[in-house]
């Protein structure tokens, strides 16, 4: 009986050894493949970082440009458009005021001429 037990024990130990050797080789091959893929992925990640920095620079430049355009528009509105609009309003007010002091006959002719010129512009 002892020889049968020894033979079975040798068969089990041999089978386990072969199985564990095959599993070890497979793990080694998997780890080798993972290492190769990581080494291929590393340059791609470096390029992503470089591209991200480039995009950050572009976005920063776009932000600065937009801000300067906004500042320019505000300057033009505050320093040029509003004063010119105020001057035009003042001139129109003065023109209306002077129109009130014209004789009635001249006012009628002026209104009649204005209507004719408006009608000509509409027809054109």
C-alpha positions as CSV (number, residue, x, y, z in Angstrom):
1,X,0.0,0.0,0.0
2,X,2.8,2.3,0.7
3,X,4.1,2.0,-2.9
4,X,0.6,2.9,-4.3
5,X,0.5,6.0,-2.0
6,X,4.0,7.0,-3.1
7,X,3.1,6.6,-6.8
8,X,-0.1,8.7,-6.4
9,X,1.8,11.3,-4.4
10,X,4.5,11.5,-7.2
11,X,1.8,11.8,-9.9
12,X,0.0,14.6,-7.9
13,X,3.2,16.5,-7.2
14,X,4.3,16.2,-10.8
15,X,0.9,17.4,-12.1
16,X,0.9,20.3,-9.7
17,X,4.5,21.2,-10.7
18,X,3.6,21.2,-14.4
19,X,0.4,23.2,-13.9
20,X,2.2,25.8,-11.7
21,X,5.0,26.0,-14.3
22,X,2.5,26.6,-17.1
23,X,0.7,29.3,-15.0
24,X,4.0,31.0,-14.2
25,X,5.0,31.1,-17.8
26,X,1.6,32.6,-18.7
27,X,1.9,35.2,-16.0
28,X,5.4,36.1,-17.2
29,X,4.1,36.5,-20.8
30,X,1.2,38.6,-19.6
31,X,3.5,40.9,-17.6
32,X,5.8,41.2,-20.6
33,X,2.9,42.2,-22.8
34,X,1.7,44.8,-20.3
35,X,5.2,46.3,-20.1
36,X,5.4,46.6,-23.9
37,X,2.0,48.3,-24.1
38,X,2.9,50.7,-21.3
39,X,6.1,51.6,-23.2
40,X,4.0,52.3,-26.3
41,X,1.5,54.3,-24.3
42,X,4.2,56.5,-22.7
43,X,5.0,58.6,-25.8
44,X,1.3,59.0,-26.5
45,X,0.7,60.4,-23.0
46,X,3.7,62.7,-23.5
47,X,2.2,64.0,-26.7
48,X,-1.1,64.6,-24.9
49,X,0.6,66.6,-22.2
50,X,2.4,68.7,-24.9
51,X,-0.9,69.3,-26.8
52,X,-2.7,70.2,-23.6
53,X,-0.1,72.9,-22.9
54,X,-0.4,74.2,-26.4
55,X,-4.2,74.3,-26.1
56,X,-3.9,76.1,-22.8
57,X,-1.7,78.8,-24.5
58,X,-4.2,79.1,-27.3
59,X,-7.1,79.5,-24.8
60,X,-5.1,82.0,-22.8
61,X,-4.4,84.1,-25.9
62,X,-8.0,83.9,-27.0
63,X,-9.1,85.1,-23.5
64,X,-6.7,88.0,-23.6
65,X,-7.8,88.9,-27.2
66,X,-11.5,88.8,-26.1
67,X,-10.8,90.9,-23.1
68,X,-8.9,93.5,-25.1
69,X,-11.7,93.6,-27.7
70,X,-14.3,94.1,-24.9
71,X,-12.2,96.9,-23.4
72,X,-11.9,98.6,-26.8
73,X,-15.6,98.4,-27.4
74,X,-16.3,99.9,-24.0
75,X,-13.8,102.7,-24.7
76,X,-15.3,103.4,-28.1
77,X,-18.8,103.5,-26.5
78,X,-17.8,105.7,-23.6
79,X,-15.4,108.1,-25.3
80,X,-16.7,108.4,-28.9
81,X,-20.2,107.1,-29.5
82,X,-22.0,108.7,-26.5
83,X,-20.4,112.1,-26.9
84,X,-21.2,112.1,-30.7
85,X,-24.7,111.0,-29.9
86,X,-25.1,113.8,-27.4
87,X,-23.8,116.3,-29.9
88,X,-26.2,115.1,-32.5
89,X,-29.1,115.3,-30.0
90,X,-28.1,118.8,-29.1
91,X,-27.9,119.9,-32.7
92,X,-31.3,118.3,-33.4
93,X,-32.8,120.0,-30.4
94,X,-31.4,123.4,-31.5
95,X,-32.7,122.8,-35.0
96,X,-36.2,122.0,-33.6
97,X,-35.9,125.1,-31.4
98,X,-35.0,127.3,-34.3
99,X,-37.8,125.8,-36.3
100,X,-40.3,127.0,-33.7
101,X,-39.2,130.6,-34.3
102,X,-39.6,130.5,-38.1
103,X,-42.7,132.3,-39.5
104,X,-45.6,130.0,-40.0
105,X,-45.4,130.2,-43.8
106,X,-41.8,129.2,-43.8
107,X,-42.6,126.3,-41.4
108,X,-45.3,125.0,-43.7
109,X,-42.9,125.2,-46.7
110,X,-40.2,123.5,-44.6
111,X,-42.5,120.7,-43.5
112,X,-43.8,120.4,-47.1
113,X,-40.2,120.1,-48.4
114,X,-39.3,117.6,-45.7
115,X,-42.3,115.4,-46.7
116,X,-41.4,115.6,-50.4
117,X,-37.8,114.7,-49.7
118,X,-38.9,111.8,-47.5
119,X,-41.3,110.6,-50.3
120,X,-38.5,110.8,-52.9
121,X,-36.2,108.7,-50.6
122,X,-38.9,106.1,-50.1
123,X,-39.5,105.9,-53.9
124,X,-35.8,105.4,-54.6
